[in-house]
């Protein structure tokens, strides 16, 4: 972790750089120096040092690499949920296949290496636009920032942001076990955490979840058969389905279970 001791000009946008390769950090630093409104307050080489740097410097924005073996830049995000104000995130990576995942977790932007000066200027402009919001002392939280990509179908390894009030977690799409309609809302069951009520319809989730992994077994229920751990029949009309690393089972009707059996 490297913390800058430079004096900050008024209204400076505080940034940190996170990349395991020092030459690439220097490359990005040199290009950001062309934007005097951005002040780099520190650099980090992995997730742990990045988290320590965020706590120490409280940046407005993090320029974050994805692949930093053995770390993954996405692993930093769950650790930021208690940071107030929450910094914006710009992913900087050589691999464009992470773009969808980046915007699924509401990143401010996504840059591919080597970063082109014109593309970086667009990112800085977006950041300034977010800062111009009334009473904004820091960058708005990622959930408040506009997305620049339309929503597209997820792949199994894509990270999904699940938020219910103050509860926030990130989970791979393949670890979602079921999506259950609750009117205009959808209740999501995913491995490793409690159910989350999302403000999206079941049709929205059906269009977004990985094709071939999720199946609609009724008008109100999508199930990921690969996450099923155990099935227990209660009586002729009701059957309980248990999923991997989820304490709460789902109770299926006779018709739903009949459809499920045809799939597994």
C-alpha positions as protocol buffer text, in pm:
chain_id: "A"
residue {
  index: 1
  type: UNK
  ca { x: 0 y: 0 z: 0 }
}
residue {
  index: 2
  type: UNK
  ca { x: 134 y: 341 z: -99 }
}
residue {
  index: 3
  type: UNK
  ca { x: -33 y: 654 z: 41 }
}
residue {
  index: 4
  type: UNK
  ca { x: 36 y: 991 z: -114 }
}
residue {
  index: 5
  type: UNK
  ca { x: 117 y: 1280 z: 116 }
}
residue {
  index: 6
  type: UNK
  ca { x: 43 y: 1548 z: -142 }
}
residue {
  index: 7
  type: UNK
  ca { x: -164 y: 1854 z: -49 }
}
residue {
  index: 8
  type: UNK
  ca { x: -504 y: 1836 z: -214 }
}
residue {
  index: 9
  type: UNK
  ca { x: -648 y: 2131 z: -406 }
}
residue {
  index: 10
  type: UNK
  ca { x: -1005 y: 2240 z: -325 }
}
residue {
  index: 11
  type: UNK
  ca { x: -1276 y: 2013 z: -467 }
}
residue {
  index: 12
  type: UNK
  ca { x: -1020 y: 1757 z: -581 }
}
residue {
  index: 13
  type: UNK
  ca { x: -1151 y: 1415 z: -685 }
}
residue {
  index: 14
  type: UNK
  ca { x: -960 y: 1171 z: -468 }
}
residue {
  index: 15
  type: UNK
  ca { x: -858 y: 853 z: -651 }
}
residue {
  index: 16
  type: UNK
  ca { x: -666 y: 537 z: -573 }
}
residue {
  index: 17
  type: UNK
  ca { x: -511 y: 290 z: -819 }
}
residue {
  index: 18
  type: UNK
  ca { x: -531 y: -84 z: -756 }
}
residue {
  index: 19
  type: UNK
  ca { x: -327 y: -312 z: -982 }
}
residue {
  index: 20
  type: UNK
  ca { x: -74 y: -586 z: -910 }
}
residue {
  index: 21
  type: UNK
  ca { x: 162 y: -455 z: -1181 }
}
residue {
  index: 22
  type: UNK
  ca { x: 350 y: -138 z: -1089 }
}
residue {
  index: 23
  type: UNK
  ca { x: 423 y: -49 z: -1452 }
}
residue {
  index: 24
  type: UNK
  ca { x: 52 y: -50 z: -1533 }
}
residue {
  index: 25
  type: UNK
  ca { x: -23 y: 165 z: -1229 }
}
residue {
  index: 26
  type: UNK
  ca { x: 239 y: 413 z: -1349 }
}
residue {
  index: 27
  type: UNK
  ca { x: 91 y: 409 z: -1702 }
}
residue {
  index: 28
  type: UNK
  ca { x: -255 y: 496 z: -1567 }
}
residue {
  index: 29
  type: UNK
  ca { x: -115 y: 752 z: -1324 }
}
residue {
  index: 30
  type: UNK
  ca { x: 60 y: 937 z: -1608 }
}
residue {
  index: 31
  type: UNK
  ca { x: -264 y: 956 z: -1806 }
}
residue {
  index: 32
  type: UNK
  ca { x: -466 y: 1070 z: -1506 }
}
residue {
  index: 33
  type: UNK
  ca { x: -210 y: 1346 z: -1448 }
}
residue {
  index: 34
  type: UNK
  ca { x: -351 y: 1505 z: -1765 }
}
residue {
  index: 35
  type: UNK
  ca { x: -670 y: 1567 z: -1563 }
}
residue {
  index: 36
  type: UNK
  ca { x: -583 y: 1813 z: -1284 }
}
residue {
  index: 37
  type: UNK
  ca { x: -922 y: 1758 z: -1120 }
}
residue {
  index: 38
  type: UNK
  ca { x: -811 y: 1403 z: -1030 }
}
residue {
  index: 39
  type: UNK
  ca { x: -564 y: 1364 z: -743 }
}
residue {
  index: 40
  type: UNK
  ca { x: -420 y: 1016 z: -678 }
}
residue {
  index: 41
  type: UNK
  ca { x: -399 y: 968 z: -301 }
}
residue {
  index: 42
  type: UNK
  ca { x: -255 y: 617 z: -302 }
}
residue {
  index: 43
  type: UNK
  ca { x: -183 y: 290 z: -479 }
}
residue {
  index: 44
  type: UNK
  ca { x: -237 y: -75 z: -386 }
}
residue {
  index: 45
  type: UNK
  ca { x: -137 y: -408 z: -538 }
}
residue {
  index: 46
  type: UNK
  ca { x: -404 y: -648 z: -409 }
}
residue {
  index: 47
  type: UNK
  ca { x: -748 y: -663 z: -245 }
}
residue {
  index: 48
  type: UNK
  ca { x: -623 y: -650 z: 116 }
}
residue {
  index: 49
  type: UNK
  ca { x: -392 y: -353 z: 61 }
}
residue {
  index: 50
  type: UNK
  ca { x: -669 y: -182 z: -139 }
}
residue {
  index: 51
  type: UNK
  ca { x: -914 y: -219 z: 149 }
}
residue {
  index: 52
  type: UNK
  ca { x: -660 y: -75 z: 393 }
}
residue {
  index: 53
  type: UNK
  ca { x: -600 y: 214 z: 153 }
}
residue {
  index: 54
  type: UNK
  ca { x: -971 y: 287 z: 118 }
}
residue {
  index: 55
  type: UNK
  ca { x: -1010 y: 301 z: 496 }
}
residue {
  index: 56
  type: UNK
  ca { x: -705 y: 527 z: 529 }
}
residue {
  index: 57
  type: UNK
  ca { x: -776 y: 771 z: 246 }
}
residue {
  index: 58
  type: UNK
  ca { x: -1155 y: 757 z: 186 }
}
residue {
  index: 59
  type: UNK
  ca { x: -1125 y: 807 z: -191 }
}
residue {
  index: 60
  type: UNK
  ca { x: -1402 y: 928 z: -419 }
}
residue {
  index: 61
  type: UNK
  ca { x: -1313 y: 671 z: -684 }
}
residue {
  index: 62
  type: UNK
  ca { x: -1119 y: 346 z: -717 }
}
residue {
  index: 63
  type: UNK
  ca { x: -951 y: 249 z: -1045 }
}
residue {
  index: 64
  type: UNK
  ca { x: -956 y: -128 z: -993 }
}
residue {
  index: 65
  type: UNK
  ca { x: -788 y: -410 z: -1182 }
}
residue {
  index: 66
  type: UNK
  ca { x: -978 y: -739 z: -1209 }
}
residue {
  index: 67
  type: UNK
  ca { x: -711 y: -1008 z: -1227 }
}
residue {
  index: 68
  type: UNK
  ca { x: -452 y: -975 z: -949 }
}
residue {
  index: 69
  type: UNK
  ca { x: -356 y: -1339 z: -875 }
}
residue {
  index: 70
  type: UNK
  ca { x: -457 y: -1487 z: -639 }
}
residue {
  index: 71
  type: UNK
  ca { x: -706 y: -1201 z: -596 }
}
residue {
  index: 72
  type: UNK
  ca { x: -996 y: -1084 z: -807 }
}
residue {
  index: 73
  type: UNK
  ca { x: -1093 y: -718 z: -805 }
}
residue {
  index: 74
  type: UNK
  ca { x: -1460 y: -809 z: -761 }
}
residue {
  index: 75
  type: UNK
  ca { x: -1369 y: -956 z: -421 }
}
residue {
  index: 76
  type: UNK
  ca { x: -1307 y: -604 z: -289 }
}
residue {
  index: 77
  type: UNK
  ca { x: -1666 y: -489 z: -342 }
}
residue {
  index: 78
  type: UNK
  ca { x: -1841 y: -670 z: -53 }
}
residue {
  index: 79
  type: UNK
  ca { x: -1584 y: -516 z: 187 }
}
residue {
  index: 80
  type: UNK
  ca { x: -1682 y: -165 z: 80 }
}
residue {
  index: 81
  type: UNK
  ca { x: -2045 y: -178 z: 191 }
}
residue {
  index: 82
  type: UNK
  ca { x: -1963 y: -30 z: 533 }
}
residue {
  index: 83
  type: UNK
  ca { x: -1758 y: 257 z: 386 }
}
residue {
  index: 84
  type: UNK
  ca { x: -1939 y: 591 z: 402 }
}
residue {
  index: 85
  type: UNK
  ca { x: -1940 y: 762 z: 162 }
}
residue {
  index: 86
  type: UNK
  ca { x: -1912 y: 466 z: -71 }
}
residue {
  index: 87
  type: UNK
  ca { x: -1649 y: 525 z: -342 }
}
residue {
  index: 88
  type: UNK
  ca { x: -1732 y: 480 z: -708 }
}
residue {
  index: 89
  type: UNK
  ca { x: -1546 y: 205 z: -896 }
}
residue {
  index: 90
  type: UNK
  ca { x: -1393 y: 200 z: -1242 }
}
residue {
  index: 91
  type: UNK
  ca { x: -1264 y: -139 z: -1353 }
}
residue {
  index: 92
  type: UNK
  ca { x: -944 y: -133 z: -1557 }
}
residue {
  index: 93
  type: UNK
  ca { x: -850 y: -465 z: -1716 }
}
residue {
  index: 94
  type: UNK
  ca { x: -707 y: -625 z: -2027 }
}
residue {
  index: 95
  type: UNK
  ca { x: -1009 y: -851 z: -2061 }
}
residue {
  index: 96
  type: UNK
  ca { x: -1335 y: -715 z: -2203 }
}
residue {
  index: 97
  type: UNK
  ca { x: -1526 y: -1029 z: -2099 }
}
residue {
  index: 98
  type: UNK
  ca { x: -1567 y: -879 z: -1749 }
}
residue {
  index: 99
  type: UNK
  ca { x: -1765 y: -580 z: -1876 }
}
residue {
  index: 100
  type: UNK
  ca { x: -2110 y: -726 z: -1806 }
}
residue {
  index: 101
  type: UNK
  ca { x: -2009 y: -832 z: -1459 }
}
residue {
  index: 102
  type: UNK
  ca { x: -1869 y: -485 z: -1389 }
}
residue {
  index: 103
  type: UNK
  ca { x: -2194 y: -311 z: -1478 }
}
residue {
  index: 104
  type: UNK
  ca { x: -2402 y: -572 z: -1296 }
}
residue {
  index: 105
  type: UNK
  ca { x: -2235 y: -448 z: -976 }
}
residue {
  index: 106
  type: UNK
  ca { x: -2303 y: -89 z: -1086 }
}
residue {
  index: 107
  type: UNK
  ca { x: -1947 y: 16 z: -1161 }
}
residue {
  index: 108
  type: UNK
  ca { x: -1915 y: 376 z: -1280 }
}
residue {
  index: 109
  type: UNK
  ca { x: -1721 y: 264 z: -1588 }
}
residue {
  index: 110
  type: UNK
  ca { x: -1511 y: -10 z: -1744 }
}
residue {
  index: 111
  type: UNK
  ca { x: -1180 y: 56 z: -1918 }
}
residue {
  index: 112
  type: UNK
  ca { x: -967 y: -187 z: -2115 }
}
residue {
  index: 113
  type: UNK
  ca { x: -588 y: -178 z: -2116 }
}
residue {
  index: 114
  type: UNK
  ca { x: -406 y: 4 z: -2258 }
}
residue {
  index: 115
  type: UNK
  ca { x: -636 y: 289 z: -2160 }
}
residue {
  index: 116
  type: UNK
  ca { x: -693 y: 533 z: -2446 }
}
residue {
  index: 117
  type: UNK
  ca { x: -674 y: 902 z: -2341 }
}
residue {
  index: 118
  type: UNK
  ca { x: -1007 y: 987 z: -2508 }
}
residue {
  index: 119
  type: UNK
  ca { x: -1183 y: 698 z: -2332 }
}
residue {
  index: 120
  type: UNK
  ca { x: -1034 y: 802 z: -1997 }
}
residue {
  index: 121
  type: UNK
  ca { x: -1158 y: 1158 z: -2057 }
}
residue {
  index: 122
  type: UNK
  ca { x: -1512 y: 1020 z: -2092 }
}
residue {
  index: 123
  type: UNK
  ca { x: -1477 y: 844 z: -1757 }
}
residue {
  index: 124
  type: UNK
  ca { x: -1357 y: 1161 z: -1587 }
}
residue {
  index: 125
  type: UNK
  ca { x: -1651 y: 1351 z: -1737 }
}
residue {
  index: 126
  type: UNK
  ca { x: -1897 y: 1096 z: -1599 }
}
residue {
  index: 127
  type: UNK
  ca { x: -1737 y: 1126 z: -1257 }
}
residue {
  index: 128
  type: UNK
  ca { x: -1759 y: 1505 z: -1263 }
}
residue {
  index: 129
  type: UNK
  ca { x: -2124 y: 1481 z: -1363 }
}
residue {
  index: 130
  type: UNK
  ca { x: -2193 y: 1263 z: -1059 }
}
residue {
  index: 131
  type: UNK
  ca { x: -2013 y: 1511 z: -835 }
}
residue {
  index: 132
  type: UNK
  ca { x: -2220 y: 1803 z: -959 }
}
residue {
  index: 133
  type: UNK
  ca { x: -2532 y: 1666 z: -793 }
}
residue {
  index: 134
  type: UNK
  ca { x: -2673 y: 1900 z: -525 }
}
residue {
  index: 135
  type: UNK
  ca { x: -2521 y: 1853 z: -178 }
}
residue {
  index: 136
  type: UNK
  ca { x: -2279 y: 1593 z: -311 }
}
residue {
  index: 137
  type: UNK
  ca { x: -1974 y: 1600 z: -89 }
}
residue {
  index: 138
  type: UNK
  ca { x: -1847 y: 1282 z: -250 }
}
residue {
  index: 139
  type: UNK
  ca { x: -1932 y: 1057 z: -537 }
}
residue {
  index: 140
  type: UNK
  ca { x: -2279 y: 906 z: -523 }
}
residue {
  index: 141
  type: UNK
  ca { x: -2294 y: 541 z: -428 }
}
residue {
  index: 142
  type: UNK
  ca { x: -2273 y: 296 z: -720 }
}
residue {
  index: 143
  type: UNK
  ca { x: -2642 y: 218 z: -689 }
}
residue {
  index: 144
  type: UNK
  ca { x: -2715 y: 586 z: -768 }
}
residue {
  index: 145
  type: UNK
  ca { x: -2488 y: 611 z: -1069 }
}
residue {
  index: 146
  type: UNK
  ca { x: -2626 y: 562 z: -1420 }
}
residue {
  index: 147
  type: UNK
  ca { x: -2534 y: 251 z: -1616 }
}
residue {
  index: 148
  type: UNK
  ca { x: -2397 y: 289 z: -1967 }
}
residue {
  index: 149
  type: UNK
  ca { x: -2486 y: -59 z: -2087 }
}
residue {
  index: 150
  type: UNK
  ca { x: -2828 y: -216 z: -2140 }
}
residue {
  index: 151
  type: UNK
  ca { x: -2912 y: -518 z: -1931 }
}
residue {
  index: 152
  type: UNK
  ca { x: -2813 y: -837 z: -2111 }
}
residue {
  index: 153
  type: UNK
  ca { x: -2836 y: -1207 z: -2020 }
}
residue {
  index: 154
  type: UNK
  ca { x: -2597 y: -1318 z: -1750 }
}
residue {
  index: 155
  type: UNK
  ca { x: -2346 y: -1600 z: -1770 }
}
residue {
  index: 156
  type: UNK
  ca { x: -2294 y: -1848 z: -1486 }
}
residue {
  index: 157
  type: UNK
  ca { x: -1983 y: -1676 z: -1348 }
}
residue {
  index: 158
  type: UNK
  ca { x: -2123 y: -1322 z: -1364 }
}
residue {
  index: 159
  type: UNK
  ca { x: -2162 y: -1147 z: -1029 }
}
residue {
  index: 160
  type: UNK
  ca { x: -2514 y: -1041 z: -933 }
}
residue {
  index: 161
  type: UNK
  ca { x: -2584 y: -756 z: -692 }
}
residue {
  index: 162
  type: UNK
  ca { x: -2859 y: -846 z: -444 }
}
residue {
  index: 163
  type: UNK
  ca { x: -2986 y: -568 z: -220 }
}
residue {
  index: 164
  type: UNK
  ca { x: -3279 y: -555 z: 20 }
}
residue {
  index: 165
  type: UNK
  ca { x: -3276 y: -231 z: 219 }
}
residue {
  index: 166
  type: UNK
  ca { x: -2941 y: -208 z: 399 }
}
residue {
  index: 167
  type: UNK
  ca { x: -2859 y: -574 z: 326 }
}
residue {
  index: 168
  type: UNK
  ca { x: -2621 y: -606 z: 30 }
}
residue {
  index: 169
  type: UNK
  ca { x: -2433 y: -900 z: -114 }
}
residue {
  index: 170
  type: UNK
  ca { x: -2276 y: -1014 z: -439 }
}
residue {
  index: 171
  type: UNK
  ca { x: -2318 y: -1369 z: -566 }
}
residue {
  index: 172
  type: UNK
  ca { x: -2236 y: -1563 z: -881 }
}
residue {
  index: 173
  type: UNK
  ca { x: -2541 y: -1616 z: -1101 }
}
residue {
  index: 174
  type: UNK
  ca { x: -2491 y: -1995 z: -1087 }
}
residue {
  index: 175
  type: UNK
  ca { x: -2527 y: -1987 z: -706 }
}
residue {
  index: 176
  type: UNK
  ca { x: -2879 y: -1844 z: -725 }
}
residue {
  index: 177
  type: UNK
  ca { x: -3108 y: -2136 z: -647 }
}
residue {
  index: 178
  type: UNK
  ca { x: -3454 y: -1993 z: -709 }
}
residue {
  index: 179
  type: UNK
  ca { x: -3648 y: -1680 z: -801 }
}
residue {
  index: 180
  type: UNK
  ca { x: -4000 y: -1651 z: -664 }
}
residue {
  index: 181
  type: UNK
  ca { x: -4254 y: -1394 z: -782 }
}
residue {
  index: 182
  type: UNK
  ca { x: -4402 y: -1159 z: -523 }
}
residue {
  index: 183
  type: UNK
  ca { x: -4613 y: -934 z: -747 }
}
residue {
  index: 184
  type: UNK
  ca { x: -4387 y: -659 z: -884 }
}
residue {
  index: 185
  type: UNK
  ca { x: -4105 y: -794 z: -667 }
}
residue {
  index: 186
  type: UNK
  ca { x: -3901 y: -1113 z: -682 }
}
residue {
  index: 187
  type: UNK
  ca { x: -3767 y: -1309 z: -387 }
}
residue {
  index: 188
  type: UNK
  ca { x: -3420 y: -1447 z: -462 }
}
residue {
  index: 189
  type: UNK
  ca { x: -3273 y: -1749 z: -283 }
}
residue {
  index: 190
  type: UNK
  ca { x: -2897 y: -1777 z: -326 }
}
residue {
  index: 191
  type: UNK
  ca { x: -2630 y: -1991 z: -162 }
}
residue {
  index: 192
  type: UNK
  ca { x: -2448 y: -1846 z: 136 }
}
residue {
  index: 193
  type: UNK
  ca { x: -2703 y: -1589 z: 251 }
}
residue {
  index: 194
  type: UNK
  ca { x: -3059 y: -1506 z: 342 }
}
residue {
  index: 195
  type: UNK
  ca { x: -3340 y: -1455 z: 85 }
}
residue {
  index: 196
  type: UNK
  ca { x: -3347 y: -1112 z: -78 }
}
residue {
  index: 197
  type: UNK
  ca { x: -3655 y: -926 z: -203 }
}
residue {
  index: 198
  type: UNK
  ca { x: -3565 y: -740 z: -523 }
}
residue {
  index: 199
  type: UNK
  ca { x: -3758 y: -465 z: -702 }
}
residue {
  index: 200
  type: UNK
  ca { x: -3781 y: -654 z: -1031 }
}
residue {
  index: 201
  type: UNK
  ca { x: -4043 y: -883 z: -1177 }
}
residue {
  index: 202
  type: UNK
  ca { x: -3992 y: -1254 z: -1231 }
}
residue {
  index: 203
  type: UNK
  ca { x: -4003 y: -1195 z: -1608 }
}
residue {
  index: 204
  type: UNK
  ca { x: -3707 y: -960 z: -1568 }
}
residue {
  index: 205
  type: UNK
  ca { x: -3509 y: -1230 z: -1388 }
}
residue {
  index: 206
  type: UNK
  ca { x: -3612 y: -1498 z: -1637 }
}
residue {
  index: 207
  type: UNK
  ca { x: -3469 y: -1286 z: -1919 }
}
residue {
  index: 208
  type: UNK
  ca { x: -3146 y: -1215 z: -1731 }
}
residue {
  index: 209
  type: UNK
  ca { x: -3052 y: -1542 z: -1560 }
}
residue {
  index: 210
  type: UNK
  ca { x: -2825 y: -1785 z: -1752 }
}
residue {
  index: 211
  type: UNK
  ca { x: -3008 y: -1967 z: -2028 }
}
residue {
  index: 212
  type: UNK
  ca { x: -3024 y: -2343 z: -1976 }
}
residue {
  index: 213
  type: UNK
  ca { x: -2961 y: -2316 z: -1601 }
}
residue {
  index: 214
  type: UNK
  ca { x: -3296 y: -2185 z: -1478 }
}
residue {
  index: 215
  type: UNK
  ca { x: -3636 y: -2331 z: -1553 }
}
residue {
  index: 216
  type: UNK
  ca { x: -3983 y: -2189 z: -1489 }
}
residue {
  index: 217
  type: UNK
  ca { x: -4189 y: -2458 z: -1320 }
}
residue {
  index: 218
  type: UNK
  ca { x: -4488 y: -2234 z: -1260 }
}
residue {
  index: 219
  type: UNK
  ca { x: -4604 y: -1879 z: -1327 }
}
residue {
  index: 220
  type: UNK
  ca { x: -4438 y: -1768 z: -1005 }
}
residue {
  index: 221
  type: UNK
  ca { x: -4121 y: -1976 z: -974 }
}
residue {
  index: 222
  type: UNK
  ca { x: -3784 y: -2024 z: -1145 }
}
residue {
  index: 223
  type: UNK
  ca { x: -3550 y: -2296 z: -1019 }
}
residue {
  index: 224
  type: UNK
  ca { x: -3184 y: -2374 z: -1077 }
}
residue {
  index: 225
  type: UNK
  ca { x: -3183 y: -2755 z: -1077 }
}
residue {
  index: 226
  type: UNK
  ca { x: -2805 y: -2767 z: -1027 }
}
residue {
  index: 227
  type: UNK
  ca { x: -2846 y: -2615 z: -681 }
}
residue {
  index: 228
  type: UNK
  ca { x: -3093 y: -2877 z: -556 }
}
residue {
  index: 229
  type: UNK
  ca { x: -2954 y: -3078 z: -265 }
}
residue {
  index: 230
  type: UNK
  ca { x: -3251 y: -3281 z: -142 }
}
residue {
  index: 231
  type: UNK
  ca { x: -3623 y: -3334 z: -202 }
}
residue {
  index: 232
  type: UNK
  ca { x: -3865 y: -3433 z: 73 }
}
residue {
  index: 233
  type: UNK
  ca { x: -4232 y: -3512 z: 3 }
}
residue {
  index: 234
  type: UNK
  ca { x: -4461 y: -3388 z: 280 }
}
residue {
  index: 235
  type: UNK
  ca { x: -4785 y: -3533 z: 141 }
}
residue {
  index: 236
  type: UNK
  ca { x: -4963 y: -3585 z: -191 }
}
residue {
  index: 237
  type: UNK
  ca { x: -4995 y: -3211 z: -249 }
}
residue {
  index: 238
  type: UNK
  ca { x: -4673 y: -3064 z: -108 }
}
residue {
  index: 239
  type: UNK
  ca { x: -4300 y: -3131 z: -152 }
}
residue {
  index: 240
  type: UNK
  ca { x: -4005 y: -2951 z: 4 }
}
residue {
  index: 241
  type: UNK
  ca { x: -3693 y: -2876 z: -200 }
}
residue {
  index: 242
  type: UNK
  ca { x: -3364 y: -2808 z: -19 }
}
residue {
  index: 243
  type: UNK
  ca { x: -3079 y: -2622 z: -190 }
}
residue {
  index: 244
  type: UNK
  ca { x: -2703 y: -2611 z: -142 }
}
residue {
  index: 245
  type: UNK
  ca { x: -2591 y: -2378 z: 139 }
}
residue {
  index: 246
  type: UNK
  ca { x: -2943 y: -2239 z: 194 }
}
residue {
  index: 247
  type: UNK
  ca { x: -3117 y: -2307 z: 525 }
}
residue {
  index: 248
  type: UNK
  ca { x: -3471 y: -2241 z: 407 }
}
residue {
  index: 249
  type: UNK
  ca { x: -3643 y: -2496 z: 178 }
}
residue {
  index: 250
  type: UNK
  ca { x: -3905 y: -2417 z: -83 }
}
residue {
  index: 251
  type: UNK
  ca { x: -4244 y: -2584 z: -69 }
}
residue {
  index: 252
  type: UNK
  ca { x: -4374 y: -2689 z: -412 }
}
residue {
  index: 253
  type: UNK
  ca { x: -4725 y: -2773 z: -516 }
}
residue {
  index: 254
  type: UNK
  ca { x: -4806 y: -3109 z: -674 }
}
residue {
  index: 255
  type: UNK
  ca { x: -4800 y: -2957 z: -1024 }
}
residue {
  index: 256
  type: UNK
  ca { x: -4473 y: -2772 z: -963 }
}
residue {
  index: 257
  type: UNK
  ca { x: -4305 y: -3088 z: -833 }
}
residue {
  index: 258
  type: UNK
  ca { x: -4432 y: -3286 z: -1129 }
}
residue {
  index: 259
  type: UNK
  ca { x: -4270 y: -3037 z: -1366 }
}
residue {
  index: 260
  type: UNK
  ca { x: -3952 y: -3036 z: -1163 }
}
residue {
  index: 261
  type: UNK
  ca { x: -3924 y: -3415 z: -1179 }
}
residue {
  index: 262
  type: UNK
  ca { x: -3935 y: -3404 z: -1557 }
}
residue {
  index: 263
  type: UNK
  ca { x: -3632 y: -3173 z: -1551 }
}
residue {
  index: 264
  type: UNK
  ca { x: -3417 y: -3372 z: -1310 }
}
